[in-house]
Amino acid sequence: MSRPEPALKSVREPQNWAPDSWQRYRAVQQPSYEDGEALQGALTQLSGLPPLVTSWEILALKQRLADAQEGRCFLLQGGDCAESFADCQSAIITNRLKVLLQMSLVLVHGMKLPVVRVGRFAGQYAKPRSADTETRDGVTLPSYRGDIVNQPAFEAEARRADPRRLIEAHAHSAMTMNFTRALVDGGFADLHHPEYWDLAWVEHSPLAGEYRDMVEGISQSLRFMETLAGGAIESFQRVDFYTSHEALLLHYEQAQTRRVPRQWGWFNLGTHFPWIGMRTAALDGAHVEYCRGIRNPIGLKVGPTVTPDQLMRVVEALNPDDEPGRLTLIHRMGADKIAEKLPPLLQAVKASGRRVLWIADPMHGNTEPTSNGYKTRRFANISSEVDQAFDIHAAAGTRLGGVHLELTGEDVTECMGGARDLSETDLERAYKSSVDPRLNYEQSLELAMQIVRKSGGRIRV
C-alpha cells in the first residue's frame, strides 16, 4: 500500500452536498437507537479517531479500477458476508488473506493479467435485513444487523442497538487493517514463496496437484527472469491490497468522512472502496446521496429488478462527469435470471458511452433454504452465473472485469457442491456464518481456476 502516482481527477466537486446532507433523504436499513445522546457521543468520538486508510491509497485504487475498465487488469473482491468482532484473530485474518492471495495467483498465472486485490473486510460489520424484527416462538425482537449494531443471540439485551459498538467496530477494523498491512508489507505476499500461502487443504484436495504444478511453474519462471536480470526482482516481494465494505450505516460512514491536505473534496477514510447494496440503491435515497459526494471509487449492486432507466439515472447521480475508475457495477442476478435480466442493462450503459467497471457477484442471487433449516448456495449455480456472465458480456461487446465473492479461509461447510460435492447433510458439520453462506477455501480456489478456463481472451474486447 505504498504511495502511488496521482490518479485521474474528477472535473468538479458535487453541488449541494455535505457529509451530512444524506440526512435530508429517506434512509432505510438504519438501526433504531434508544439513547440519542449516547449515539451522538459515540459519533463525536468516532469522528476524532485516526483514519483507517489514506487518500493516496484511495486514488491509487481508483486508477487501478480505471485500468480494469480498459481490460488491463482484473478485480478480485472477496471476504466475509459479515465480519464478527470475535473473528478478529491473527489466524483467521491470515487464512483469509491466504485464500485471496492463492486465488489471485491462479488468476494472474492463467489470465496473464495483473489482479487488483480488494478484501471484503476491515469494516464489513453491518448487514441489511429483510425485516426490522424477528419472531421466534411468539417473541419478537429487533433483527440482528451485524456486530456494529447488536449481537446475534436472540435475547432482548443482545438485540438492543448499542452506540458503543460503533467504536468497537472502528477498533476491530483498525486491528484487522494494521495486521493485514504488516503481513503484506513484511513480505507475506512474496511471489518467490507462494508455497507459504498453503492452507491445510492442499494435502487432501482433489485440486492439490493442479495448484502445486502452478506454484512450481511460477517459481521456475521467476528464477529464470531473475537470472536474466542478474538479481532479485523486488516488485515480486509484495502486492497492493485494498479494503471494502458496504456503506450501510450512514452515521458511521459520515463520521469517517473528511477533507485532507493538498486534495480537494471529501474522502471516506474508513475504507478504500465502499459500495451501495441493492436494498439501498434508490435514486432519491440517503445512500446514493451520501456516496455521490465522496471521492472514493464506488460500487453499486445491481439486481434483477433494476430497469435500464433506473440504472442510468443512478449512474448519472454517482458519476456525472464520467470519471474513469469511479463507478463499479456489481451485477447479482442469479443463475436462472442473468440471461434475461443482464443484457438490457449492458446495452443501456454501452449505448450511453459511460465508462464503468462491470463485475459479477454470483453469490447473492443464488441463496436458497434447505430442508434441514440452513441457508445455502449451490456451487453449481455460483459457477453457472460466472460462466454465463462471461458469455453475456462477450455477446454484448462489453467486458466482465472482475468478481465479488463471499468467502472465507476457514474449513466451513456452508455452500453445497464443489470438488468434494458437499451435500445438505454436510452443512451441519461446520456451518459457522451468522448471516450468509460463504465459499470455503477449496471452493474459492476451484472457482478461480474455473474463471481462468472460462475467461480465455474474453477480458480484452
C-alpha positions in Angstrom: 0.0 0.0 0.0 2.8 2.4 -0.9 2.2 5.9 -2.2 1.2 5.9 -5.9 1.4 8.2 -8.8 -1.6 10.6 -8.8 -4.8 9.1 -10.1 -7.2 10.6 -12.7 -9.1 13.6 -11.3 -12.7 14.5 -11.4 -13.8 17.6 -13.2 -15.7 19.2 -10.3 -16.9 18.9 -6.8 -20.5 17.7 -6.3 -23.0 20.5 -5.9 -25.3 21.0 -2.8 -23.5 18.2 -0.9 -22.1 17.8 2.6 -21.2 14.8 4.6 -24.5 15.1 6.5 -26.7 16.0 3.5 -27.9 12.4 3.3 -29.9 13.2 6.5 -32.4 15.1 4.4 -33.3 11.9 2.5 -35.0 8.7 3.3 -32.5 6.4 5.0 -33.5 2.7 5.0 -31.8 -0.1 6.8 -30.7 2.1 9.7 -31.0 0.8 13.3 -33.2 2.5 15.9 -31.1 3.7 18.9 -32.9 4.3 22.2 -30.4 6.8 23.5 -29.8 9.7 21.1 -27.3 11.3 23.4 -25.2 8.2 23.6 -25.3 7.9 19.8 -24.1 11.4 19.4 -21.3 10.9 21.9 -20.1 7.8 20.1 -20.2 9.6 16.7 -18.3 12.6 18.2 -15.6 10.2 19.5 -15.5 8.3 16.2 -15.0 11.4 14.1 -11.9 12.2 16.1 -10.2 8.8 15.8 -7.4 8.3 13.3 -8.4 7.3 9.7 -8.1 3.7 8.6 -6.9 4.4 5.1 -5.3 7.3 3.2 -6.4 9.5 0.4 -3.5 8.4 -1.8 -4.4 4.8 -1.4 -8.0 5.6 -2.4 -6.8 7.4 -5.5 -4.4 4.6 -6.4 -7.3 2.1 -6.3 -9.4 4.4 -8.4 -6.6 4.4 -11.0 -6.4 0.6 -10.9 -10.1 0.3 -11.4 -9.8 2.6 -14.3 -7.3 0.2 -15.7 -9.7 -2.7 -15.1 -12.3 -0.9 -17.1 -10.0 -1.0 -20.1 -9.1 -4.6 -19.7 -5.6 -4.0 -18.3 -6.3 -5.9 -15.0 -8.9 -7.9 -13.3 -10.6 -7.2 -9.9 -10.9 -9.8 -7.3 -13.0 -8.7 -4.4 -13.8 -11.2 -1.6 -14.2 -11.8 2.1 -16.8 -12.5 4.8 -20.5 -11.8 4.3 -20.4 -10.1 7.7 -17.4 -9.8 9.9 -17.7 -10.5 13.6 -15.7 -9.0 16.4 -14.9 -12.5 17.6 -13.2 -13.3 14.3 -10.6 -10.5 14.7 -7.9 -13.1 15.3 -4.5 -13.4 13.6 -5.1 -16.9 12.3 -8.5 -16.1 10.8 -7.1 -12.9 9.2 -4.1 -14.7 7.9 -6.1 -17.5 6.3 -8.5 -15.0 4.7 -5.5 -13.2 3.2 -4.0 -16.6 2.1 -7.0 -17.7 0.1 -7.3 -14.3 -1.6 -3.6 -14.5 -2.5 -4.0 -18.0 -3.8 -6.9 -17.0 -5.9 -5.1 -14.0 -7.3 -2.1 -16.2 -8.1 -4.3 -18.5 -10.1 -5.9 -15.6 -11.9 -2.6 -13.9 -12.7 -1.0 -17.1 -13.9 -4.0 -18.2 -16.0 -5.3 -14.9 -17.4 -1.9 -13.2 -17.9 -3.2 -10.0 -16.3 -2.5 -8.1 -13.1 -5.1 -8.6 -10.4 -6.5 -5.9 -8.2 -7.0 -7.4 -4.7 -9.8 -5.9 -2.6 -10.7 -7.5 0.7 -14.3 -7.5 1.8 -13.2 -6.9 5.4 -11.8 -4.4 8.0 -15.3 -2.8 8.2 -17.9 -5.2 6.9 -19.7 -5.3 10.3 -23.2 -4.1 9.2 -25.7 -6.1 7.3 -29.0 -5.2 5.6 -32.0 -7.2 6.8 -35.3 -8.1 5.0 -37.3 -7.1 8.1 -36.7 -4.8 11.1 -37.8 -7.5 13.6 -37.6 -11.3 14.0 -40.2 -13.5 15.7 -39.4 -16.9 17.4 -42.0 -18.8 19.4 -44.2 -15.8 19.8 -41.3 -13.5 20.9 -40.5 -10.5 18.6 -37.1 -8.8 18.9 -35.1 -6.4 16.6 -33.3 -8.1 13.8 -29.5 -8.8 14.1 -27.9 -6.0 11.9 -24.3 -7.0 12.4 -21.8 -6.6 15.2 -21.5 -2.9 14.6 -25.2 -2.6 15.8 -26.1 -5.5 18.1 -25.5 -9.2 18.8 -26.9 -12.3 17.1 -28.2 -14.0 20.3 -32.0 -14.0 20.4 -32.2 -12.1 23.6 -33.7 -8.6 24.3 -30.4 -7.1 25.6 -28.3 -8.6 22.8 -30.6 -7.3 20.1 -30.6 -3.7 21.5 -28.8 -1.3 19.2 -25.7 -0.2 21.2 -23.9 3.0 20.0 -20.7 1.8 21.8 -20.4 -0.9 19.2 -19.6 1.8 16.6 -16.3 2.5 18.4 -15.7 -1.2 18.8 -16.2 -1.7 15.0 -13.6 1.0 14.3 -11.1 -0.6 16.7 -11.6 -4.1 15.2 -11.3 -2.6 11.7 -8.1 -0.9 12.7 -6.6 -4.0 14.1 -7.6 -6.0 11.1 -6.2 -3.4 8.7 -2.9 -3.0 10.7 -2.3 -6.7 10.7 -3.1 -7.0 7.0 -0.7 -4.1 6.3 2.0 -5.8 8.4 1.7 -9.1 6.6 1.6 -7.5 3.1 4.4 -5.0 3.7 6.5 -7.6 5.5 6.8 -9.9 2.5 4.0 -12.3 3.3 2.8 -12.0 -0.3 6.2 -12.6 -1.8 5.7 -14.4 -5.1 9.1 -16.1 -4.6 7.5 -18.2 -1.8 3.8 -18.8 -2.7 4.1 -22.2 -1.0 4.0 -20.3 2.3 0.4 -19.4 1.5 -0.7 -23.0 1.6 -3.7 -24.0 3.8 -4.1 -27.4 5.2 -6.4 -28.5 2.4 -3.7 -28.8 -0.2 -2.7 -32.2 1.3 -6.1 -33.7 0.7 -7.9 -31.7 -2.0 -8.7 -33.0 -5.5 -7.2 -29.7 -6.7 -3.9 -30.1 -4.9 -1.9 -31.4 -7.9 -3.1 -28.7 -10.2 -2.3 -26.0 -7.7 1.2 -27.4 -6.9 2.1 -27.6 -10.6 1.1 -23.9 -10.9 3.2 -22.8 -8.0 6.2 -24.7 -9.3 5.7 -23.2 -12.8 5.6 -19.7 -11.3 8.7 -20.3 -9.2 10.7 -21.6 -12.2 9.6 -18.5 -14.3 10.7 -16.1 -11.5 14.1 -17.9 -11.2 14.5 -17.6 -15.0 13.6 -13.9 -15.1 15.9 -13.1 -12.2 18.8 -15.0 -13.8 18.4 -12.7 -16.8 18.1 -9.6 -14.6 21.1 -10.6 -12.6 19.4 -10.3 -9.2 16.2 -10.4 -7.3 13.1 -8.5 -8.7 11.8 -6.7 -5.6 8.4 -5.9 -7.2 7.5 -9.6 -6.7 8.0 -9.4 -3.0 4.8 -7.5 -2.1 1.4 -6.7 -3.5 -1.1 -3.9 -3.2 -4.1 -4.8 -1.1 -7.3 -2.7 -0.5 -10.3 -3.0 1.7 -14.0 -2.6 1.1 -17.3 -2.7 2.9 -21.0 -1.9 2.2 -21.6 1.8 3.1 -24.8 0.8 5.0 -24.7 2.5 8.4 -24.6 6.1 7.3 -23.9 7.8 10.7 -20.7 5.6 10.9 -19.7 6.5 7.3 -20.3 10.2 7.9 -18.1 10.2 11.0 -15.1 9.0 8.9 -15.7 11.4 6.0 -13.0 14.1 6.0 -11.0 16.6 4.0 -7.3 16.0 3.7 -4.4 18.4 3.0 -3.4 19.0 -0.6 -6.5 17.4 -2.0 -9.9 18.8 -2.8 -13.2 17.3 -1.8 -14.2 14.7 0.8 -12.9 11.2 1.4 -14.4 8.3 3.3 -11.2 7.3 5.2 -12.9 4.3 6.8 -12.4 2.2 3.7 -10.9 2.3 0.2 -13.9 1.1 -1.7 -17.5 1.5 -0.3 -20.4 0.0 -2.1 -24.1 0.5 -2.2 -26.3 -2.5 -1.7 -29.3 -3.4 -3.7 -31.7 -2.6 -0.9 -30.3 0.9 -0.5 -29.8 2.0 -4.2 -32.8 4.2 -4.6 -32.0 7.3 -6.6 -33.8 9.5 -4.1 -32.4 7.6 -1.1 -29.9 8.6 1.5 -27.2 6.1 0.5 -26.9 7.4 -3.1 -26.9 11.0 -1.8 -24.0 10.2 0.6 -21.9 8.3 -1.9 -22.3 10.8 -4.7 -20.2 13.3 -2.7 -17.1 11.3 -1.7 -14.0 10.9 -3.9 -13.7 7.1 -3.2 -14.4 4.7 -6.0 -18.0 3.5 -5.5 -19.5 0.1 -6.1 -23.2 -0.3 -6.9 -25.0 -3.7 -6.6 -27.4 -4.3 -9.5 -30.1 -6.9 -9.1 -32.7 -8.5 -11.4 -35.5 -6.0 -10.7 -33.4 -2.9 -11.9 -34.6 -1.4 -15.2 -32.2 0.2 -17.7 -33.8 3.6 -17.0 -33.3 3.2 -13.2 -29.7 2.2 -13.6 -28.8 5.0 -15.9 -30.3 7.6 -13.5 -28.2 6.3 -10.6 -25.1 6.1 -12.8 -25.6 9.8 -13.7 -26.1 10.7 -10.0 -23.0 8.8 -8.8 -20.6 9.7 -11.7 -21.9 12.8 -13.6 -18.5 13.6 -15.0 -17.9 10.0 -16.2 -14.7 9.8 -14.2 -12.6 6.7 -15.1 -12.4 4.3 -12.2 -15.2 6.0 -10.2 -18.1 3.5 -10.7 -18.1 -0.3 -10.5 -21.4 -2.0 -11.3 -21.7 -5.3 -9.4 -24.4 -7.4 -11.1 -26.0 -10.1 -8.9 -28.9 -11.7 -10.8 -29.0 -15.4 -10.0 -28.1 -18.2 -12.4 -31.7 -18.6 -13.5 -32.2 -14.9 -14.3 -28.9 -13.5 -15.6 -29.5 -14.5 -19.2 -32.7 -12.5 -19.3 -32.0 -9.6 -17.0 -28.4 -8.6 -17.6 -28.3 -7.9 -21.4 -30.7 -4.9 -21.4 -28.6 -3.3 -18.7 -25.3 -3.9 -20.6 -26.8 -2.4 -23.7 -28.1 0.7 -21.9 -24.8 1.5 -20.4 -22.9 0.7 -23.6 -25.3 2.9 -25.7 -24.7 5.8 -23.2 -20.9 5.6 -23.7 -20.4 5.6 -19.9 -17.2 4.2 -18.5 -18.0 1.7 -15.8 -16.4 -1.5 -14.5 -18.7 -4.5 -14.7 -18.1 -7.3 -12.1 -20.1 -10.3 -11.2 -21.4 -11.2 -7.8 -22.6 -14.8 -8.3 -23.4 -15.3 -4.6 -26.4 -13.2 -3.6 -28.8 -14.2 -6.4 -28.3 -17.9 -5.6 -29.2 -18.2 -2.0 -31.8 -20.8 -1.0 -33.1 -22.6 2.1 -32.6 -26.3 2.8 -35.0 -28.9 4.2 -32.9 -29.1 7.4 -33.1 -25.3 8.1 -29.9 -23.9 6.7 -29.5 -21.0 4.2 -27.1 -22.2 1.5 -25.8 -21.7 -2.1 -25.1 -24.4 -4.6 -21.6 -24.2 -6.1 -23.1 -25.3 -9.4 -25.3 -22.2 -9.5 -22.5 -19.9 -8.5 -20.2 -21.2 -11.2 -23.0 -21.2 -13.7 -23.7 -17.5 -13.1 -20.0 -16.7 -13.6 -19.9 -18.7 -16.8 -23.0 -17.0 -18.2 -21.6 -13.6 -17.2 -18.6 -14.1 -19.4 -20.7 -15.3 -22.3 -23.3 -12.5 -22.0 -20.6 -9.8 -21.8 -18.8 -11.2 -24.8 -22.1 -11.3 -26.8 -22.8 -7.7 -25.8 -19.4 -6.4 -26.7 -18.8 -5.4 -23.1 -16.2 -6.6 -20.6 -16.5 -8.6 -17.3 -13.7 -7.1 -15.3 -13.9 -8.9 -12.0 -15.8 -10.9 -9.4 -17.2 -10.1 -6.0 -17.4 -13.1 -3.7 -18.3 -14.1 -0.1 -15.7 -16.5 1.1 -13.5 -17.5 4.0 -10.2 -19.1 4.6 -11.7 -21.4 7.2 -12.8 -25.0 6.8 -16.6 -24.3 6.7 -19.4 -26.2 5.0 -21.9 -23.6 4.1 -22.2 -23.8 0.3 -23.1 -27.2 -1.3 -21.2 -28.8 -4.1 -17.7 -28.1 -5.3 -14.7 -30.5 -5.6 -15.8 -32.5 -2.5 -19.5 -32.4 -3.6 -20.8 -31.1 -0.2 -24.4 -32.2 0.5 -27.2 -30.9 2.6 -26.1 -33.2 5.4 -22.5 -31.8 5.2 -23.8 -28.3 6.1 -24.3 -29.5 9.7 -20.6 -30.3 10.2 -19.2 -26.7 10.0 -21.8 -24.1 9.3 -20.4 -21.0 11.1 -21.9 -18.0 9.4 -24.4 -15.9 11.3 -25.7 -14.3 8.1 -25.0 -15.7 4.6 -23.2 -18.8 3.4 -19.6 -18.4 2.2 -17.4 -20.4 -0.2 -14.7 -22.2 1.8 -11.1 -22.1 0.8 -11.3 -25.1 -1.5 -14.4 -23.9 -3.3 -12.9 -20.4 -3.7 -9.8 -21.7 -5.4 -11.9 -24.1 -7.6 -13.9 -21.0 -8.7 -10.7 -19.1 -9.5 -9.5 -22.0 -11.7 -12.9 -22.0 -13.5 -12.7 -18.3 -14.1 -9.3 -18.8 -15.8 -10.6 -21.5 -18.0 -13.7 -19.5 -19.0 -12.1 -16.1 -19.4 -9.6 -17.1 -22.2 -9.4 -14.0 -24.3 -12.8 -12.6 -23.2 -11.4 -9.8 -21.0 -10.0 -7.7 -23.8 -12.8 -6.6 -26.1 
